[in-house]
Amino acid sequence: MCKSVRVFLLVIIDVILVNFALYGSLLLRFDGIIPLQYMESYQELTVIFTPIFICSFLYFGLYNRLWKYASIGELLAVFYAVTVSSLINISLAYFVIRGSGLPLPRTVLLLNWVLNIFFIGGSRLIWRLLRDRTLRFNNSGEGEPTLIVGAGDTGVMVVKELQRHYNGELCIVGFVDDDLNKQKAQILGISVLGTIKSIPELIIEMDIQEVILAIPSMEGAEIRKIVDLCQKTDVKIRILPGVYDLVEENVTVNHIREVQVEDLLGRDPIKADLEAISGYLHGQVVLVTGAGGSIGSELCRQIMQFVPRQLLLLDVCENNVYDIEMELREADPAIEIIPLVKDVRDKEAIENVFDKYHPQVIFHAAAHKHVPLMEANPEEAIKNNVRGTYNVASIANQYSSKKFVLISTDKAVNPTSVMGASKRLAEMVIQYMDIASETNYVAVRFGNVLDSRGSVIPLFKKQIASGGPVTVTHPEMVRYFMTIPEAVELVIQAGSLAKGGEIFVLDMGEPVKILDLANSLIKLSGFKPGKDIEIAFTGIRPGEKLYEELLTAAEGVNATSHTRIFVAKPNGLNFKLIEELIHNINNKILPKDYIETERIIKKFIPNFHYFQVKEVDKDKLNQLSS
């Protein structure tokens, strides 16, 4: 039914109900026999009262509401609309209108107010009640047996949404919830059947085909636990998004989705107050190096939200620049996008960029990041990650840029890889630069990024799609993880907190075992680990550690205004060594092989040793995993 027809019908119904309310008030006041004089008053007043009621209903929006969702808010609107119109009508009846009939008794007008609230409000709720009765959920055994995890407000809303959209297709057999006060209770006619631990038994006992997680505040560790419980069977699992995605309890079935790897993180997703802290981007010329990479491209997307004057996209790969440029131009054609195919190792080219555009804020994401590749090409890590960083940082100082934010990594802490060591040297360079510059230089360290190019998740997905095996280097390998958007939020947040020289780190919760991640991803893909998809252990790759750290023992942390972001305490810099390194960079005295690379790194990190590849004892790895 179109809106205009629905509004017309509601107005007709309200006209009838308003007149009936006034007539009913007279009947009640005079015990069913209305004197003729008052009937004349009724006939005169109803012509005035009715349009006033309808106008008041229009003013209070009674015809713009979806009454199939009627609740307290809608009833309050009815109360206000009837009260205001009744007060107007009473004023007219006693002080303005003088007809042939007798003035209506005050009790009639009071009864008229009560009956109007009853009739108008009741007419709206009747549709809601009839609809709810019609949509009372299918629990007859027909449809797919479904279990709801969480019997709180969100679980109730999920059931109501499923009633509206999937009645007959699903059969909600019950809730599970760890709240002992809810056990054996009934909600919307559906029983709470037990706690989360009872899920496997209920799946078997009631032949459950689908489990829906409806606890938005649930942490990743708990989600992993439920996924493991459910996936001992072939049940399908779906989830409602995290609490940050729920606005004023506005839940729809469109929010319910398959469980994803991000849900299994050992912490809640980071949420930065970007609106409050990103004023330093609005109206500025912003340069992003490595703009076509996973982190760089997401930086560009989020920076666009704050309307920079110009956004400079710099990357050595022309295809990457083209892709992100086209995406951003389509997203907001009003913002000036400047595509730049440049190499950060080419100091002259970078200087030309600064001379022409004078960027005020720089996010330096350009880097070689693949650990095994840099072990095979160690001199390139120094050239790109150290020399490239110094080139951009020194020119930023030369052109008086306001902020320079270096994207670093947890692999820079006590590095065992050339890549990690090169990023640690880059951190030292910008800390040194900050001392003598008006530009604020900071670095941001974070762990592995889910779904970034070359990371473990895309590799696992590709291996699963091809039938396996999924390759894990070591059964005890653990890593910190974060999503690309929250990594970028942290970077932008760090830029606002920067006073100069800081290394910001993120409280990333508990590390995740790579083997557990592989098992979970296989299960989420609908397969059984070890049966449908094998897991093969390949041994630690060159430069890898079994676990990563976010801080050195000497650094420690201080708190910031963001509860999940910390700043490493200043650690002594060897100025003489850094100046020697910068001198060599300026004079293009760079390493040519792994021997020279190791020599440079060991000056700054004495305990560093270039990784020597050893034969992998696969039998021993398999014993560890079992």
C-alpha positions as CSV (number, residue, x, y, z in Angstrom):
1,M,0.0,0.0,0.0
2,C,1.5,3.4,-1.0
3,K,2.0,6.1,1.6
4,S,-0.7,8.5,0.3
5,V,-3.4,5.8,0.4
6,R,-2.3,4.7,3.9
7,V,-2.4,8.3,5.2
8,F,-5.9,8.9,3.6
9,L,-7.3,5.7,5.2
10,L,-5.8,6.6,8.6
11,V,-7.4,10.1,8.4
12,I,-10.8,8.6,7.6
13,I,-10.5,6.2,10.5
14,D,-9.4,9.0,12.9
15,V,-12.4,11.2,11.8
16,I,-14.8,8.4,12.6
17,L,-13.0,7.6,16.0
18,V,-12.9,11.3,17.0
19,N,-16.6,11.7,16.4
20,F,-17.4,8.4,18.1
21,A,-15.3,9.5,21.1
22,L,-17.3,12.7,21.6
23,Y,-20.6,10.8,21.1
24,G,-19.4,8.1,23.5
25,S,-18.5,10.7,26.1
26,L,-22.1,12.0,26.0
27,L,-23.5,8.5,26.3
28,L,-21.4,7.7,29.3
29,R,-22.2,11.0,31.0
30,F,-26.0,10.7,30.6
31,D,-26.3,6.9,31.1
32,G,-27.1,6.1,27.5
33,I,-29.9,8.8,27.0
34,I,-28.5,12.0,25.6
35,P,-30.8,15.1,26.1
36,L,-31.8,16.8,22.8
37,Q,-30.1,20.1,23.7
38,Y,-26.7,18.3,24.1
39,M,-27.2,16.5,20.8
40,E,-27.5,19.9,19.2
41,S,-24.2,21.0,20.9
42,Y,-22.6,17.8,19.8
43,Q,-23.6,18.4,16.1
44,E,-22.3,22.0,16.3
45,L,-19.0,21.2,18.1
46,T,-18.0,18.1,16.1
47,V,-17.6,20.2,13.0
48,I,-15.0,22.3,14.9
49,F,-13.4,19.6,17.0
50,T,-12.7,17.1,14.2
51,P,-10.4,19.2,12.0
52,I,-8.6,20.4,15.1
53,F,-7.9,16.9,16.1
54,I,-6.7,15.9,12.6
55,C,-4.5,19.0,12.4
56,S,-2.9,18.2,15.7
57,F,-2.3,14.6,14.6
58,L,-0.6,15.9,11.5
59,Y,1.6,18.2,13.6
60,F,2.7,15.5,15.9
61,G,3.5,13.2,13.0
62,L,1.0,10.5,13.7
63,Y,0.7,9.9,9.9
64,N,4.4,9.6,9.3
65,R,5.0,6.7,11.7
66,L,5.2,3.0,11.0
67,W,2.6,1.7,13.3
68,K,3.6,-2.0,12.7
69,Y,6.5,-1.1,15.0
70,A,4.3,0.9,17.5
71,S,5.8,1.2,21.0
72,I,5.9,3.6,24.0
73,G,7.3,6.4,21.8
74,E,4.3,6.2,19.4
75,L,1.8,6.1,22.4
76,L,3.4,9.2,23.8
77,A,2.9,11.0,20.5
78,V,-0.8,10.0,20.6
79,F,-1.0,11.4,24.2
80,Y,0.6,14.7,23.3
81,A,-1.5,15.1,20.1
82,V,-4.8,14.3,21.8
83,T,-4.0,16.5,24.9
84,V,-3.1,19.6,22.8
85,S,-6.1,19.3,20.6
86,S,-8.4,18.7,23.6
87,L,-7.1,21.9,25.3
88,I,-7.7,23.9,22.1
89,N,-11.2,22.4,21.8
90,I,-12.1,23.1,25.4
91,S,-11.0,26.7,25.0
92,L,-13.1,27.1,21.9
93,A,-16.1,25.4,23.5
94,Y,-16.2,27.7,26.5
95,F,-14.8,31.0,25.4
96,V,-15.4,31.4,21.6
97,I,-18.3,29.3,20.3
98,R,-21.8,30.1,21.4
99,G,-24.3,27.8,19.6
100,S,-28.0,27.1,20.1
101,G,-27.3,24.0,22.3
102,L,-26.2,23.9,25.9
103,P,-22.5,24.0,26.7
104,L,-21.2,20.5,27.2
105,P,-20.5,19.5,30.8
106,R,-16.9,19.5,31.9
107,T,-17.0,15.7,32.6
108,V,-18.0,15.2,28.9
109,L,-14.8,17.0,27.7
110,L,-12.7,15.0,30.2
111,L,-14.2,11.7,29.0
112,N,-13.7,12.9,25.4
113,W,-10.0,13.3,26.1
114,V,-9.7,9.8,27.7
115,L,-11.7,8.1,24.9
116,N,-9.7,9.8,22.2
117,I,-6.4,8.5,23.7
118,F,-8.0,5.1,24.0
119,F,-9.5,5.0,20.5
120,I,-6.6,6.6,18.6
121,G,-3.8,4.8,20.5
122,G,-5.8,1.5,20.5
123,S,-6.3,1.7,16.8
124,R,-2.6,1.9,16.2
125,L,-1.7,-0.9,18.7
126,I,-4.4,-3.2,17.3
127,W,-2.5,-3.4,14.0
128,R,0.7,-4.1,15.9
129,L,-0.9,-6.8,18.0
130,L,-2.6,-8.4,15.0
131,R,0.6,-8.3,13.1
132,D,2.6,-9.8,15.9
133,R,0.0,-12.6,16.4
134,T,0.1,-13.3,12.7
135,L,3.9,-13.4,12.8
136,R,4.2,-15.4,16.0
137,F,7.3,-17.3,15.2
138,N,7.2,-20.7,13.7
139,N,8.1,-23.2,16.3
140,S,6.1,-26.1,14.9
141,G,9.2,-27.9,13.7
142,E,8.9,-26.7,10.2
143,G,11.9,-24.7,8.8
144,E,15.5,-24.7,9.7
145,P,16.0,-25.4,13.5
146,T,17.9,-22.3,14.8
147,L,19.5,-21.5,18.2
148,I,20.1,-18.0,19.4
149,V,23.2,-17.4,21.6
150,G,22.3,-14.5,24.0
151,A,18.9,-14.0,25.6
152,G,19.4,-10.2,26.2
153,D,17.9,-7.2,24.5
154,T,19.8,-7.9,21.3
155,G,18.7,-11.5,21.2
156,V,15.1,-10.5,21.5
157,M,15.5,-7.9,18.7
158,V,17.1,-10.6,16.5
159,V,14.1,-12.9,17.1
160,K,11.6,-10.1,16.2
161,E,13.5,-9.3,13.0
162,L,13.6,-13.0,12.1
163,Q,9.9,-13.1,12.7
164,R,9.3,-10.3,10.3
165,H,11.5,-11.5,7.5
166,Y,12.0,-15.3,7.8
167,N,8.8,-16.6,9.4
168,G,8.3,-20.2,8.1
169,E,11.9,-20.5,6.9
170,L,13.4,-20.8,10.4
171,C,12.3,-22.5,13.5
172,I,13.8,-20.9,16.6
173,V,14.1,-23.8,19.1
174,G,15.5,-21.7,21.9
175,F,18.1,-19.4,23.5
176,V,21.3,-20.2,25.3
177,D,22.7,-17.7,27.8
178,D,25.3,-17.9,30.7
179,D,23.0,-15.7,32.9
180,L,21.8,-18.2,35.5
181,N,18.7,-16.0,36.2
182,K,17.5,-16.6,32.7
183,Q,17.7,-20.4,32.7
184,K,14.4,-22.1,31.9
185,A,12.7,-18.7,31.4
186,Q,10.6,-18.0,28.3
187,I,11.1,-14.9,26.1
188,L,8.6,-14.3,23.3
189,G,7.3,-17.8,23.9
190,I,10.8,-19.2,23.3
191,S,12.7,-21.0,26.1
192,V,16.2,-20.4,27.4
193,L,17.5,-24.0,27.1
194,G,20.9,-23.7,28.9
195,T,24.3,-22.1,29.0
196,I,26.8,-21.7,26.2
197,K,28.5,-24.9,27.3
198,S,25.4,-26.9,26.4
199,I,25.5,-25.8,22.7
200,P,27.0,-29.1,21.4
201,E,24.4,-31.2,23.3
202,L,21.5,-29.0,22.1
203,I,22.8,-29.2,18.5
204,I,22.6,-33.0,18.5
205,E,19.5,-33.3,20.7
206,M,17.4,-30.8,18.7
207,D,19.0,-31.3,15.2
208,I,20.0,-27.6,15.1
209,Q,21.1,-26.4,11.7
210,E,22.1,-22.8,12.5
211,V,23.4,-20.9,15.5
212,I,23.2,-17.1,15.6
213,L,25.5,-15.2,18.0
214,A,23.5,-12.2,19.4
215,I,25.8,-10.8,22.1
216,P,27.4,-7.6,20.5
217,S,29.8,-7.1,23.4
218,M,31.3,-10.6,23.2
219,E,35.1,-10.6,22.8
220,G,37.1,-12.5,20.2
221,A,38.3,-15.2,22.7
222,E,34.6,-16.0,23.6
223,I,33.6,-16.1,19.9
224,R,36.5,-18.5,19.2
225,K,35.3,-20.7,22.0
226,I,31.7,-20.8,20.6
227,V,32.9,-21.4,17.1
228,D,35.0,-24.3,18.3
229,L,31.9,-25.7,20.2
230,C,29.7,-25.3,17.2
231,Q,32.1,-26.6,14.6
232,K,32.5,-30.0,16.2
233,T,29.3,-30.5,14.2
234,D,28.2,-29.3,10.8
235,V,26.1,-26.4,12.1
236,K,26.1,-23.1,10.3
237,I,27.2,-20.1,12.4
238,R,26.2,-16.5,11.9
239,I,26.9,-13.4,14.0
240,L,25.6,-9.9,14.8
241,P,28.3,-7.2,14.4
242,G,30.1,-5.7,17.3
243,V,28.5,-3.3,19.7
244,Y,30.0,-0.3,17.9
245,D,28.0,-1.2,14.8
246,L,24.7,-1.1,16.7
247,V,23.2,2.4,16.8
248,E,20.3,2.8,19.3
249,E,19.5,-0.9,19.1
250,N,18.6,-0.5,15.4
251,V,19.1,-4.2,14.5
252,T,18.0,-5.7,11.2
253,V,18.5,-9.1,9.6
254,N,20.9,-7.4,7.2
255,H,23.3,-7.0,10.1
256,I,23.5,-10.7,10.7
257,R,26.3,-12.3,8.8
258,E,28.7,-15.2,8.6
259,V,31.4,-15.2,11.3
260,Q,34.6,-13.7,10.0
261,V,38.3,-13.9,11.0
262,E,38.1,-10.4,12.5
263,D,35.5,-11.7,15.0
264,L,38.1,-14.1,16.4
265,L,40.6,-11.5,17.5
266,G,41.5,-11.6,21.2
267,R,40.1,-8.1,21.9
268,D,37.4,-5.7,20.9
269,P,38.1,-3.7,17.7
270,I,39.9,-0.3,18.3
271,K,37.7,2.7,17.8
272,A,39.3,6.1,17.6
273,D,37.5,9.4,18.0
274,L,38.5,10.5,14.6
275,E,36.2,13.5,14.4
276,A,37.6,14.9,17.6
277,I,41.3,14.5,16.7
278,S,41.7,14.8,13.0
279,G,41.3,18.6,12.6
280,Y,44.9,18.7,11.6
281,L,43.9,17.1,8.2
282,H,41.0,19.3,7.2
283,G,42.0,21.8,4.6
284,Q,45.6,20.6,4.5
285,V,47.8,19.3,1.8
286,V,48.4,15.6,2.8
287,L,51.0,13.3,1.3
288,V,50.7,9.5,1.6
289,T,53.7,7.5,0.4
290,G,53.0,3.9,-0.5
291,A,49.5,5.1,-1.3
292,G,48.6,2.0,-3.3
293,G,49.4,-0.5,-0.6
294,S,47.0,-2.1,1.9
295,I,47.7,0.5,4.7
296,G,48.4,3.4,2.3
297,S,45.2,3.0,0.4
298,E,43.1,2.8,3.6
299,L,44.9,5.9,4.9
300,C,43.8,7.7,1.7
301,R,40.2,6.5,2.2
302,Q,40.0,7.7,5.8
303,I,41.8,11.0,5.1
304,M,39.2,11.8,2.5
305,Q,36.5,11.9,5.2
306,F,38.2,15.0,6.6
307,V,38.3,17.0,3.4
308,P,42.0,17.8,2.8
309,R,42.7,20.6,0.4
310,Q,44.8,18.2,-1.7
311,L,45.6,14.6,-1.3
312,L,48.9,13.5,-2.9
313,L,49.0,9.7,-3.8
314,L,52.7,8.7,-4.1
315,D,53.7,5.1,-5.0
316,V,56.3,3.5,-7.2
317,C,53.7,1.1,-8.7
318,E,51.6,2.9,-11.4
319,N,48.8,0.3,-11.3
320,N,48.4,0.8,-7.5
321,V,48.3,4.6,-8.0
322,Y,45.7,4.3,-10.8
323,D,43.5,2.0,-8.8
324,I,43.3,4.1,-5.6
325,E,43.0,7.4,-7.6
326,M,40.0,6.1,-9.5
327,E,38.4,4.9,-6.3
328,L,38.9,8.2,-4.5
329,R,37.8,10.4,-7.4
330,E,34.5,8.4,-7.6
331,A,34.0,8.7,-3.8
332,D,34.4,12.5,-3.7
333,P,35.1,14.4,-7.0
334,A,35.3,17.7,-5.1
335,I,38.6,16.8,-3.4
336,E,41.7,17.4,-5.5
337,I,43.6,14.2,-5.9
338,I,47.2,14.3,-7.2
339,P,48.6,10.9,-8.5
340,L,52.4,10.7,-8.2
341,V,54.4,7.7,-9.6
342,K,57.6,8.3,-7.7
343,D,60.2,6.3,-5.8
344,V,61.0,7.4,-2.2
345,R,64.6,6.3,-2.9
346,D,64.8,9.1,-5.6
347,K,65.6,12.1,-3.5
348,E,65.4,14.6,-6.4
349,A,61.9,13.4,-7.4
350,I,60.6,13.6,-3.8
351,E,62.1,17.1,-3.5
352,N,60.3,18.2,-6.7
353,V,57.0,16.9,-5.2
354,F,57.6,19.0,-2.0
355,D,58.7,22.1,-4.0
356,K,55.5,22.0,-6.1
357,Y,52.8,21.0,-3.6
358,H,54.3,21.8,-0.1
359,P,52.6,19.0,1.8
360,Q,51.9,19.9,5.4
361,V,51.1,16.4,6.7
362,I,53.0,13.2,5.6
363,F,52.1,9.6,6.2
364,H,55.1,7.5,5.2
365,A,53.7,4.0,4.4
366,A,56.1,3.2,1.6
367,A,58.3,0.2,2.6
368,H,59.5,-3.2,1.8
369,K,57.6,-5.4,4.3
370,H,57.9,-9.1,3.3
371,V,60.3,-10.7,5.8
372,P,61.6,-13.7,3.8
373,L,62.0,-11.5,0.6
374,M,64.1,-9.0,2.5
375,E,66.2,-11.8,3.9
376,A,67.0,-12.8,0.4
377,N,67.6,-9.1,-0.7
378,P,68.9,-7.5,2.5
379,E,70.5,-4.5,0.9
380,E,67.2,-3.5,-0.6
381,A,65.6,-3.3,2.8
382,I,68.2,-0.7,3.8
383,K,67.8,1.3,0.6
384,N,64.0,1.5,0.7
385,N,63.1,1.4,4.4
386,V,66.0,3.5,5.8
387,R,67.2,5.6,2.9
388,G,63.6,6.1,1.6
389,T,62.4,7.2,5.0
390,Y,65.3,9.6,5.5
391,N,64.8,11.1,2.0
392,V,61.1,12.0,2.7
393,A,61.7,13.0,6.4
394,S,64.7,15.3,5.6
395,I,62.8,17.0,2.8
396,A,59.7,17.4,5.0
397,N,62.1,19.3,7.4
398,Q,63.5,21.4,4.6
399,Y,60.0,22.5,3.5
400,S,58.7,23.0,7.1
401,S,56.0,20.4,7.0
402,K,53.9,20.2,10.2
403,K,53.8,16.4,10.9
404,F,55.5,13.3,9.6
405,V,54.1,9.9,10.7
406,L,56.1,6.8,10.0
407,I,54.3,3.5,9.7
408,S,56.4,1.0,11.6
409,T,56.0,-2.6,12.8
410,D,56.3,-4.8,15.9
411,K,59.1,-6.6,14.0
412,A,61.3,-3.5,14.7
413,V,61.4,-4.6,18.4
414,N,64.4,-6.9,19.1
415,P,64.6,-7.7,15.4
416,T,65.7,-11.0,14.0
417,S,65.0,-10.1,10.4
418,V,66.5,-7.5,8.1
419,M,63.1,-6.1,7.5
420,G,62.5,-5.5,11.2
421,A,66.0,-4.1,11.7
422,S,65.6,-1.7,8.8
423,K,62.3,-0.4,10.3
424,R,64.0,0.0,13.7
425,L,66.8,2.1,12.0
426,A,64.0,4.1,10.3
427,E,62.5,4.9,13.7
428,M,65.9,6.0,15.0
429,V,66.3,8.3,12.0
430,I,63.0,10.1,12.5
431,Q,63.6,10.4,16.3
432,Y,67.0,12.0,15.4
433,M,65.3,14.3,12.9
434,D,62.7,15.4,15.4
435,I,65.4,16.8,17.8
436,A,66.6,19.6,15.4
437,S,63.4,20.2,13.4
438,E,60.1,22.2,13.8
439,T,58.3,19.3,12.1
440,N,56.8,16.7,14.5
441,Y,58.1,13.3,13.7
442,V,56.4,10.2,15.1
443,A,56.3,6.4,14.4
444,V,53.4,4.0,14.9
445,R,54.0,0.4,15.6
446,F,51.4,-2.3,15.2
447,G,51.2,-6.0,14.5
448,N,50.0,-8.1,11.6
449,V,47.2,-6.6,9.6
450,L,44.3,-8.9,8.6
451,D,43.8,-9.3,4.8
452,S,46.7,-7.1,3.8
453,R,48.5,-8.2,0.6
454,G,51.1,-10.9,1.4
455,S,49.7,-11.5,4.9
456,V,48.7,-14.9,6.2
457,I,44.9,-14.7,5.8
458,P,44.8,-14.2,2.0
459,L,47.4,-17.0,1.8
460,F,45.3,-19.3,3.9
461,K,42.1,-18.4,1.9
462,K,43.9,-19.2,-1.4
463,Q,45.2,-22.5,-0.1
464,I,41.8,-23.5,1.2
465,A,40.2,-22.6,-2.2
466,S,42.6,-24.8,-4.0
467,G,41.9,-27.7,-1.6
468,G,44.9,-27.4,0.7
469,P,47.2,-28.0,2.3
470,V,47.2,-24.9,4.5
471,T,50.8,-24.2,5.4
472,V,51.8,-23.1,8.9
473,T,55.4,-22.5,9.7
474,H,55.4,-23.7,13.3
475,P,52.6,-25.0,15.7
476,E,53.7,-22.5,18.4
477,M,53.9,-19.4,16.2
478,V,51.8,-16.6,17.6
479,R,51.1,-13.1,16.3
480,Y,49.2,-9.9,17.2
481,F,46.5,-9.0,14.7
482,M,44.4,-6.0,13.8
483,T,42.1,-5.0,11.0
484,I,43.3,-2.6,8.3
485,P,40.7,0.1,9.2
486,E,41.7,0.1,12.9
487,A,45.4,0.1,12.0
488,V,44.8,3.3,10.0
489,E,42.6,4.8,12.7
490,L,45.6,4.4,15.1
491,V,47.9,6.0,12.6
492,I,45.6,9.1,12.2
493,Q,45.1,9.2,16.0
494,A,48.9,9.1,16.6
495,G,49.3,12.1,14.2
496,S,47.0,14.2,16.5
497,L,48.7,13.1,19.7
498,A,52.2,13.8,18.3
499,K,54.4,16.3,20.1
500,G,57.5,15.0,18.4
501,G,59.8,12.0,18.6
502,E,57.3,9.5,20.0
503,I,56.9,5.9,19.0
504,F,53.2,5.0,19.5
505,V,52.2,1.4,20.2
506,L,48.7,-0.2,20.5
507,D,47.4,-2.4,23.2
508,M,46.5,-5.3,20.9
509,G,45.2,-7.7,23.5
510,E,46.2,-11.3,23.5
511,P,48.3,-12.8,20.6
512,V,46.7,-15.4,18.4
513,K,48.2,-18.7,17.5
514,I,48.7,-19.0,13.8
515,L,47.7,-22.7,14.0
516,D,44.4,-21.8,15.7
517,L,43.8,-19.1,13.1
518,A,44.3,-21.7,10.3
519,N,41.9,-24.2,12.0
520,S,39.3,-21.5,12.5
521,L,39.5,-20.3,8.9
522,I,39.2,-23.8,7.6
523,K,36.1,-24.3,9.7
524,L,34.6,-21.0,8.7
525,S,35.0,-22.1,5.1
526,G,32.8,-25.1,5.8
527,F,35.6,-27.7,6.0
528,K,37.1,-29.9,8.7
529,P,40.8,-29.5,9.5
530,G,42.8,-32.6,9.0
531,K,40.0,-34.3,7.1
532,D,38.8,-32.0,4.3
533,I,41.8,-29.7,4.4
534,E,45.2,-30.7,5.7
535,I,47.5,-28.4,7.7
536,A,51.2,-28.8,6.8
537,F,54.1,-27.5,8.8
538,T,57.0,-25.9,6.8
539,G,59.3,-24.6,9.5
540,I,60.2,-21.0,10.5
541,R,61.1,-18.9,7.5
542,P,64.2,-16.7,7.3
543,G,64.0,-13.8,9.7
544,E,60.8,-15.0,11.6
545,K,60.3,-15.2,15.3
546,L,57.9,-17.5,17.2
547,Y,56.4,-14.5,18.8
548,E,56.5,-10.7,18.3
549,E,57.0,-7.9,20.8
550,L,55.7,-4.3,20.8
551,L,58.4,-2.8,23.1
552,T,62.0,-3.4,23.9
553,A,62.8,-4.1,27.6
554,A,64.5,-0.6,27.8
555,E,61.5,1.3,26.4
556,G,58.5,0.6,28.6
557,V,55.4,2.7,28.0
558,N,53.5,5.8,29.1
559,A,49.8,6.3,28.8
560,T,48.2,8.7,26.3
561,S,44.7,10.2,26.2
562,H,43.5,7.2,24.3
563,T,43.0,4.2,26.5
564,R,44.3,1.7,24.0
565,I,47.3,3.7,22.7
566,F,50.6,4.0,24.5
567,V,53.9,5.8,23.8
568,A,57.3,4.2,24.2
569,K,59.5,5.9,26.8
570,P,62.4,7.7,25.2
571,N,65.4,5.5,24.7
572,G,68.9,6.8,24.2
573,L,70.0,7.4,20.6
574,N,73.5,7.1,19.4
575,F,73.8,10.5,17.6
576,K,77.2,9.7,16.2
577,L,76.1,6.5,14.6
578,I,72.9,8.1,13.2
579,E,74.9,11.0,11.7
580,E,77.3,8.5,10.1
581,L,74.4,6.6,8.6
582,I,72.8,9.8,7.3
583,H,76.2,10.9,5.9
584,N,76.5,7.5,4.0
585,I,72.9,7.8,2.7
586,N,73.6,11.3,1.4
587,N,76.8,10.1,-0.3
588,K,75.1,7.0,-1.6
589,I,77.4,4.7,0.4
590,L,74.9,1.8,0.8
591,P,75.3,-1.9,1.4
592,K,75.7,-4.2,-1.6
593,D,75.1,-7.6,0.0
594,Y,74.1,-9.3,3.2
595,I,77.6,-9.0,4.8
596,E,77.6,-5.2,4.5
597,T,73.9,-5.1,5.5
598,E,74.6,-7.1,8.7
599,R,77.6,-4.9,9.5
600,I,75.5,-1.7,9.3
601,I,72.7,-3.2,11.4
602,K,75.0,-4.5,14.1
603,K,76.4,-1.0,14.7
604,F,72.9,-0.1,16.0
605,I,71.7,-3.5,17.2
606,P,74.8,-5.4,18.4
607,N,72.9,-8.6,19.1
608,F,71.5,-8.8,15.6
609,H,72.6,-11.8,13.5
610,Y,71.7,-12.4,9.9
611,F,69.3,-15.4,9.7
612,Q,70.9,-18.7,8.6
613,V,68.4,-21.1,7.0
614,K,68.4,-24.5,8.6
615,E,66.9,-27.8,7.5
616,V,63.3,-28.2,8.8
617,D,62.6,-31.2,11.0
618,K,59.0,-31.7,9.9
619,D,58.5,-34.8,12.0
620,K,59.4,-32.8,15.1
621,L,57.0,-30.0,14.1
622,N,54.1,-32.5,13.7
623,Q,54.9,-34.0,17.1
624,L,54.7,-30.4,18.6
625,S,51.3,-29.8,17.0
626,S,49.8,-32.9,18.3
